[in-house]
């Protein structure tokens, strides 16, 4: 099914939705919590009816949620990464789908910090006016590892985008989408280098489908995107240099968003476990005979869920502080400038390593908290009307985005041999692999 995108920015030209926003976590919490509460109240119905959260996303966009990381020099609040991720965990507890949707937009904003001033001047005002940016990077198959079949070609009329993406997360909720593409000449032959094309989701030649069939995170708009002779404006072409400060920072940021979503799911599992236990009157004939809320074994199970939620959140926030330190170090030496030719600061690699450590543990904590939820109730917890299984399904789906085994191997190589993590340019078919 094709989903029609919605536009906010066009309705508010020249607006700055960050005006008056707090810049500290406590103030942001007060500002956004009523919206988070509304989103949480509707999350079960959306899950049961497979209702995409357009209204939830719209309410957050109109309240300035998409502007939080716009730099002060460009008129934004420039909320710290630690406070941003703290707030994102709060949103993920309310609805993990909605928090996941903002991964694409904020990944774009983090990358924008490293772009030339003319590119920043084109995009930051749009974001402050309410525009959001989705993502279209991964291809289904047929592209070589590190390469892309989607191409960006210079024609007599400018730049043209062609290709298809399998995971276009958040694009159906966004005004624009950022598409990874290989450079190609006029004859279609691929050139060296990779770029991003940022195009309007309602542009001629753009088709977005709501065909994601995963068993979790069903409402993230993670469907197929097709681009057929799409004209790309000059300010919509963003360069990307593998191994650059931008590439290191954005890759780490993208991964930490997923971990924040998992921490929010763990908190949601704690919330629903406590609420279910507190209201339950029936008990088992093999138990203590006490009400569930007074039964020591049930209390222990709830305590284990709470411990996992606490540890997941604490780990994410620790990694977010490392990200803050990394981006500060990059800016201090000018590594955020496109003409920077020096070494990537050690603090930036340090933030990537911090997130690699977190990637080993947070998924297990999130999945474990969601699974342990069923130890606190019994068979009635499996009712489809309650959809408590959505926490496990969502956690499992998020955790599969980056195989933990690969992250653990990379981390082991670092500690044993001092080898820094090195990402590939794009997901694709393995060398010598069979289709």
C-alpha positions in Angstrom: 0.0 0.0 0.0 1.2 3.5 -0.8 1.2 6.0 2.0 0.8 9.6 1.3 3.4 11.8 3.0 2.4 14.9 5.0 4.0 18.3 5.0 4.5 20.6 7.9 7.3 22.9 6.8 5.3 24.3 3.8 2.6 25.5 6.2 5.1 27.4 8.3 7.6 29.2 6.1 10.2 31.1 8.1 9.0 29.7 11.4 11.3 28.5 14.2 9.6 25.8 16.2 12.5 25.7 18.6 11.7 29.2 19.9 11.0 29.0 23.7 12.1 25.3 23.9 14.1 24.5 27.1 17.6 23.2 26.5 18.0 21.0 29.6 16.5 17.6 30.2 14.2 18.6 33.1 12.6 21.4 31.0 12.3 19.3 27.9 10.7 16.5 30.0 8.1 19.0 31.3 7.4 20.3 27.7 7.1 16.9 26.0 5.8 14.5 28.6 2.1 15.4 28.0 2.6 14.5 24.4 4.4 11.3 25.4 1.5 10.4 27.6 -1.0 10.8 24.8 1.3 8.7 22.5 1.5 6.0 25.2 -2.3 6.0 25.6 -2.8 5.2 22.0 0.0 2.8 21.4 -1.9 -0.4 22.2 -4.8 0.5 19.8 -2.3 1.4 17.0 -0.6 -2.0 17.5 -3.8 -3.9 17.4 -5.2 -2.1 14.4 -1.9 -1.6 12.6 -2.6 2.1 12.5 0.5 4.2 11.5 1.3 6.9 14.0 0.9 9.9 11.7 -0.9 12.0 14.4 1.7 11.1 17.0 4.5 12.2 14.8 2.7 15.3 13.7 2.1 16.4 17.3 5.8 16.0 18.1 6.9 17.8 15.0 4.6 20.7 15.7 6.0 20.9 19.2 9.5 21.3 17.9 10.8 17.7 18.7 12.6 17.6 15.4 14.7 20.7 16.1 16.5 19.7 19.3 20.0 19.1 17.7 20.0 22.2 15.4 23.1 24.2 16.4 22.7 27.5 18.3 24.6 29.3 15.6 21.8 28.3 13.2 19.0 29.3 15.5 18.4 26.0 17.2 18.5 24.8 20.9 21.4 22.4 20.4 20.4 20.1 23.2 23.2 17.9 24.4 23.3 14.3 23.1 23.0 13.0 26.7 19.7 15.0 27.2 18.5 14.1 23.8 18.9 10.4 24.3 17.4 10.7 27.8 14.3 12.2 26.2 14.3 9.6 23.4 14.2 6.8 26.0 11.2 8.5 27.5 9.5 8.5 24.1 10.5 4.9 23.4 8.8 3.9 26.6 5.6 5.5 25.3 5.9 3.9 21.9 9.0 2.3 20.5 7.8 2.8 16.9 7.6 6.5 17.2 11.0 6.9 18.8 12.5 4.7 16.1 11.0 6.9 13.4 13.2 9.8 14.5 16.4 7.8 14.0 16.5 8.8 10.4 15.8 12.5 10.9 18.4 12.9 13.6 20.9 10.9 11.8 20.6 13.4 9.0 21.0 16.3 11.4 24.1 14.8 12.9 25.6 14.4 9.4 24.6 18.0 8.5 27.0 19.3 11.2 29.9 18.3 8.9 28.5 19.6 5.6 29.6 22.9 3.9 28.0 26.1 5.2 25.8 26.5 2.1 24.3 23.1 2.6 23.6 23.9 6.3 22.1 27.2 5.4 19.7 25.4 3.0 18.5 22.7 5.5 18.6 24.1 9.0 15.9 26.7 8.3 13.6 24.0 6.9 14.2 21.8 10.0 13.5 24.7 12.3 10.2 25.3 10.4 9.2 21.7 11.0 10.5 19.7 8.1 11.7 16.2 8.8 13.9 13.8 6.9 13.5 10.1 6.5 16.0 7.5 5.4 16.5 5.2 2.4 19.8 3.4 2.4 19.7 -0.4 2.4 19.0 -2.3 -0.8 17.4 -5.8 -0.8 20.2 -7.5 -2.7 22.3 -7.7 -5.8 24.6 -4.9 -4.8 28.2 -5.8 -4.0 29.3 -5.3 -0.4 30.4 -1.7 0.0 28.6 -0.7 -3.2 25.1 0.5 -4.2 22.9 -0.1 -7.2 21.1 3.2 -6.6 22.8 5.9 -8.7 23.1 9.6 -8.7 23.9 10.9 -12.3 24.6 14.3 -13.7 22.4 15.1 -16.7 21.9 18.2 -18.8 19.1 19.2 -16.3 21.2 18.6 -13.1 21.5 15.6 -10.8 19.1 12.6 -11.3 18.4 9.8 -8.8 17.4 6.3 -9.8 17.1 3.1 -7.7 15.1 1.2 -5.1 15.6 0.8 -1.3 14.2 -1.9 0.9 14.2 -0.2 4.3 13.0 3.4 3.9 12.3 3.9 7.6 10.3 7.0 8.5 10.1 8.3 5.0 6.3 8.1 4.8 6.1 10.3 7.8 8.7 12.8 6.5 8.9 15.7 4.1 12.2 14.6 2.7 14.2 11.4 2.6 18.0 11.0 2.4 19.0 8.3 -0.1 22.5 6.7 -0.3 23.7 6.5 -3.9 26.7 5.6 -6.0 28.0 8.3 -8.4 27.5 7.4 -12.0 28.4 8.9 -15.4 25.9 9.8 -18.1 26.2 6.2 -19.5 25.4 4.6 -16.1 28.9 3.5 -15.3 29.6 3.8 -11.6 32.3 6.2 -10.5 34.3 6.2 -7.3 32.6 7.7 -4.2 29.3 7.6 -2.5 26.9 10.5 -1.9 23.5 11.1 -0.4 20.6 12.6 -2.3 18.0 14.4 -0.2 14.7 14.7 -2.1 11.1 15.6 -1.2 9.0 12.6 -0.5 6.3 14.0 -2.8 8.7 14.7 -5.6 7.9 13.4 -9.1 9.3 9.9 -9.4 9.3 9.1 -5.7 7.2 6.1 -4.6 6.9 5.0 -1.0 5.2 1.8 0.1 4.0 0.6 3.5 5.0 -3.0 2.9 7.3 -3.8 5.9 6.3 -7.3 7.0 8.5 -7.7 10.1 6.9 -9.1 13.3 8.0 -6.1 15.3 8.3 -2.4 15.0 5.5 -2.7 12.5 4.6 1.0 12.5 7.9 2.6 11.6 7.1 3.1 7.9 10.0 0.7 7.1 8.9 -0.1 3.5 10.1 0.0 -0.1 11.1 3.3 -1.7 11.5 3.6 -5.5 13.2 6.5 -7.2 12.7 6.9 -10.9 14.4 9.9 -12.6 14.1 12.0 -9.6 15.6 15.5 -10.0 17.9 16.4 -7.1 18.5 20.0 -6.2 22.1 21.2 -5.7 21.6 21.6 -2.0 20.3 18.0 -1.9 23.6 16.4 -2.8 25.7 15.6 0.3 29.2 14.1 0.1 30.3 11.3 2.4 33.9 10.2 2.9 34.4 6.8 4.4 36.4 6.9 7.6 35.9 10.6 8.1 34.9 12.2 11.3 31.3 12.5 10.0 31.1 8.8 9.0 32.5 7.7 12.4 30.1 10.0 14.4 27.0 9.3 12.4 27.5 5.5 12.5 27.8 5.6 16.2 24.8 7.9 16.6 22.6 5.7 14.4 23.5 2.7 16.6 22.9 4.5 19.8 19.4 5.4 18.7 18.5 1.8 18.5 19.9 1.1 21.9 17.8 4.0 23.3 14.8 2.4 21.8 15.7 -0.9 23.5 16.1 0.9 26.8 12.6 2.4 26.4 11.2 -1.0 25.6 12.7 -2.3 28.8 11.0 0.5 30.7 7.7 -0.2 29.0 8.0 -3.8 30.1 8.6 -2.7 33.7 5.6 -0.3 33.5 3.2 -3.0 32.2 4.5 -5.6 34.6 3.9 -3.4 37.6 0.5 -2.3 36.3 -0.6 -5.8 35.7 0.7 -7.1 39.1 -0.9 -4.3 41.0 -4.4 -4.9 39.6 -4.4 -8.7 39.6 -6.6 -10.5 42.1 -6.3 -14.2 41.0 -3.4 -16.3 41.9 -2.1 -19.9 41.3 -3.1 -22.9 43.4 0.6 -23.8 43.5 1.7 -20.4 44.8 1.8 -18.8 48.2 -1.9 -17.9 48.1 -0.9 -14.2 48.6 -2.1 -11.5 46.2 0.4 -11.1 43.4 1.5 -7.7 44.6 2.5 -9.3 47.9 4.0 -12.5 46.6 7.8 -12.5 47.1 8.5 -14.5 43.9 6.4 -12.1 41.8 8.1 -9.2 43.5 11.5 -10.7 42.6 10.5 -11.1 39.0 9.4 -7.5 38.8 12.6 -6.4 40.5 14.7 -8.3 37.8 12.8 -6.5 35.1 13.4 -3.1 36.8 17.1 -3.9 37.2 17.4 -4.7 33.5 15.6 -1.5 32.5 17.8 0.6 34.8 21.0 -0.9 33.5 20.0 -0.5 29.9 19.1 3.2 30.4 22.3 3.9 32.4 24.4 2.3 29.7 22.8 4.3 26.9 23.3 7.6 28.8 26.9 6.8 29.6 27.5 6.1 25.8 25.7 9.4 25.0 28.1 11.3 27.2 30.9 9.7 25.2 29.2 10.9 22.0 29.1 14.5 23.4 32.8 14.3 24.2 33.5 13.0 20.7 31.7 15.7 18.8 33.2 18.4 21.1 36.7 17.1 20.3 35.9 17.1 16.6 34.7 20.7 16.7 37.7 21.7 18.8 40.2 20.7 16.0 38.0 21.6 13.1 37.2 18.0 12.1 33.6 19.1 11.5 34.8 21.1 8.5 34.6 19.6 5.0 38.2 20.7 4.3 39.6 19.0 7.4 42.5 16.6 6.4 43.9 15.7 9.9 43.4 12.6 11.9 40.0 11.7 13.4 40.2 12.7 17.1 40.7 9.8 19.5 37.6 10.9 21.5 35.4 10.4 18.4 36.7 6.8 18.1 36.2 6.5 21.9 32.5 7.3 21.4 32.2 4.6 18.8 33.9 2.1 21.1 31.6 3.1 24.0 28.6 2.3 21.8 30.1 -1.0 20.6 30.4 -2.0 24.3 26.8 -1.0 24.9 25.7 -2.9 21.8 26.9 -6.2 23.5 24.7 -5.7 26.5 21.7 -3.4 25.9 19.9 -5.7 23.4 20.1 -8.6 25.8 18.7 -6.4 28.6 15.8 -5.1 26.5 14.8 -8.5 25.2 15.2 -10.0 28.6 13.0 -7.4 30.3 10.3 -8.0 27.7 10.5 -11.7 28.1 10.5 -11.6 31.9 7.3 -9.7 31.7 5.5 -13.0 31.2 6.9 -14.4 34.4 4.9 -12.0 36.4 1.4 -12.9 35.2 0.8 -16.2 33.6 -1.2 -17.4 30.6 -3.6 -14.4 30.6 -0.6 -12.2 29.6 -0.7 -13.9 26.2 -4.1 -12.4 25.3 -3.8 -10.8 21.9 -6.0 -8.0 23.2 -3.3 -7.0 25.6 -0.5 -7.3 23.0 2.1 -7.5 25.7 4.1 -9.6 23.3 4.7 -6.5 21.3 7.5 -5.5 23.7 9.4 -8.7 23.0 8.8 -8.6 19.2 9.8 -4.9 19.1 13.0 -5.5 21.1 14.0 -8.5 19.1 13.4 -6.6 15.8 15.5 -3.7 16.9 18.3 -5.9 18.2 18.7 -7.6 14.8 19.6 -4.4 13.1 23.3 -5.0 13.8 24.4 -8.5 14.6 25.8 -8.6 18.1 28.3 -11.3 17.2 30.0 -9.0 14.7 30.2 -6.1 17.2 31.6 -8.4 19.9 34.3 -9.7 17.5 35.2 -6.1 16.6 35.4 -5.1 20.2 37.6 -8.2 21.0 39.9 -7.3 18.2 40.3 -3.8 19.7 41.1 -5.0 23.2 43.5 -7.7 22.0 45.2 -6.0 19.0 44.2 -2.3 19.3 42.3 -2.4 16.0 39.8 0.4 15.7 36.3 -0.5 14.3 36.0 -0.1 10.6 32.7 0.0 8.9 32.0 -0.9 5.3 30.6 1.6 3.0 27.3 -0.1 2.4 25.6 -3.4 3.1 25.6 -5.8 0.2 26.3 -9.3 -1.1 29.4 -11.0 0.5 32.4 -11.6 -1.7 32.1 -15.0 -3.3 28.7 -15.5 -1.7 25.8 -17.4 -3.2 22.4 -15.7 -3.8 
